[in-house]
Amino acid sequence: MIMAATALHQAIGTLYSHGCFHQEHGTASLRLVSNGFRVDIRLLRSESYQSRKRNLVVSQASTSQTSVSNPVSSPSKNATTESRKKSNEAALILIRHGESLWNEKNLFTGCVDVPLTQKGVEEAIAAGKRISYIPVDVIYTSALIRAQMTAMLAMTQHRRKKVPIVMHDESEQAKSWSRIHSEETKKQCIPVVTAWQLNERMYGELQGLNKQETADRYGKEKVHEWRRSYDIPPPNGESLEMCAERAVAYFKEHIEPQFVAGKNVMIAAHGNSLRSIIMYLDKLTSQEVISLELSTGIPMLYIFKEGKFVRRGSPAGPSEAGVYAYTKTLALYRQKLDEKYQ
Ligand SMILES: O=C(O)[C@H](O)COP(=O)(O)O
């Protein structure tokens, strides 16, 4: 217990001394391993020390070493299969899209398909820089352009320089007309899968309305309830619970098997579809998810290891290097990229 308390104090001290708070929402999260204990922290700037303690989980750290398949070298098909079999670690990057033109105007957007602002473009590029040393084998985006722009712009910054290619499986013809006829070229591509299930929650009759004017008209509390309660939907729209039903089902059915196969995944999606996925990954309760806020263009990193998702960081600092807690495998990946692309 004394060791756990020491780890706890170190962790809180590190959070404050590194200023690890999301500027916009005053939230922070961190996982530290100290003295054989793993400490998870998620807190709001306004939380008291007592409530901070409640958000802490201290558990025995695993000492096992892991490895992911190495996407830098081009191993033979058998070698790839072999290394994936051995692999028990894979990366998951989550990014909420950069600022959209309706974020800028403070309008409820939901499933309306609005592009990024110039600031959103810059946020996506900055996000790409922060994840430029983290392996990506497959990308999932929503069906909405703001998430797709974010994924593509972020990938322009990746050190590995693979080409993200949007998959067109909507019909046999679309599939066949977008076929790549070179195995060599295929190896230099990253498939981008678009799925409506990852779309923003459908905001019903609030879509296109100004958030401030809606609060003035219906009251701040009512609008907050529509925006942040777990199971109360906005008029003719989806509650977070309804959004989670489709987003998490898609994640479990289509994305989770990728980790089991040792693939590293990036998901570019939306405030509420990602909140529901994080609720699932971090096992948040419907009460806890209410205070989870995601800033635009801030990538979060998880590691899938031994069937579990472990949060490794969410950058609030100026660069990825000081923010993500690299595993040995990720550090090795980074070193190989540096050697190869110096
Ligand atoms: O759809 C929207 O308006 C935003 O992307 C998310 O809005 P919220 O923060 O009000 O849920």
The ligand as a MOL file (V3000), in Angstrom:
LIG
                    3D

  0  0  0     0  0            999 V3000
M  V30 BEGIN CTAB
M  V30 COUNTS 11 10 0 0 0
M  V30 BEGIN ATOM
M  V30 1 O -22.0150 17.1980 -33.5550 0
M  V30 2 C -21.5340 18.1790 -32.9690 0
M  V30 3 O -22.1070 19.2700 -32.8950 0
M  V30 4 C -20.1780 18.0580 -32.3170 0
M  V30 5 O -19.2970 17.4160 -33.1390 0
M  V30 6 C -20.2550 17.3420 -30.9950 0
M  V30 7 O -21.0590 18.1050 -30.2390 0
M  V30 8 P -21.2180 17.9950 -28.6530 0
M  V30 9 O -19.9010 18.3190 -28.0340 0
M  V30 10 O -22.2520 19.0350 -28.3910 0
M  V30 11 O -21.7280 16.6270 -28.3490 0
M  V30 END ATOM
M  V30 BEGIN BOND
M  V30 1 2 1 2
M  V30 2 1 2 3
M  V30 3 1 2 4
M  V30 4 1 4 5
M  V30 5 1 4 6
M  V30 6 1 6 7
M  V30 7 1 7 8
M  V30 8 2 8 9
M  V30 9 1 8 10
M  V30 10 1 8 11
M  V30 END BOND
M  V30 END CTAB
M  END
